[in-house]
Structure formats: C-alpha cells, structure tokens
Amino acid sequence: MAQTFIVKGDVVTNASTNDFGKAHFVRITATSDVTGTVFESDGSTQLGQFYLENGDTVIIEKKPADKITCGTSKGSAVGSPRG
C-alpha cells in the first residue's frame, strides 16, 4: 500500500541524536533489523523506543526539538497529509 506524505528534508543514514531539522514527523525505513530511540532535546533523556525489521517503515511523531537515534536505517523529515 502506498503512503502519502510531504517531503521536508534530505535523507539521513543511521541517525544519531538527530532532530531532522526540527521536524514534527520523521519517516524511518530500516535497512536491517533495528531498535530506534526517541530522546528529549537534551539528547540523553529517553522518551521511548521502537523496533523495525529490515524493510519496515514507520512515521514517528515527535516534538520539534526531540531527537532520534536509529542505526541501520534511512530517515527523513516529512509532513502530514492530514492537513
């Protein structure tokens, strides 16, 4: 099934405490099985984790200053088509 989203930035490979340009939504695609982590803006206070199998894609909703770390993945800032 196709996903519709608004592209907002460049692709980041293996994100490490990245805020994706202060994006509210970030699309992550696993390039291998991986556990990702969302952090508060300080980069050390963990808010939660998510698991993706190789090839899985998820859109994470976060506060603009929150950061994502997710090795073996590709991620980019996106906008919601919800309007």
HELIX and SHEET records of a PDB file:
SHEET    1   A 3 ILE A   6  VAL A   7  0                                        
SHEET    2   A 3 LYS A  67  GLY A  79 -1                                        
SHEET    3   A 3 VAL A  12  ASN A  18 -1                                        
SHEET    1   B 4 ILE A   6  VAL A   7  0                                        
SHEET    2   B 4 LYS A  67  GLY A  79 -1                                        
SHEET    3   B 4 PHE A  25  ALA A  30 -1                                        
SHEET    4   B 4 THR A  57  GLU A  61 -1                                        
SHEET    1   C 4 ILE A   6  VAL A   7  0                                        
SHEET    2   C 4 LYS A  67  GLY A  79 -1                                        
SHEET    3   C 4 VAL A  34  PHE A  39 -1                                        
SHEET    4   C 4 GLN A  46  LEU A  52 -1                                        
END                                                                             
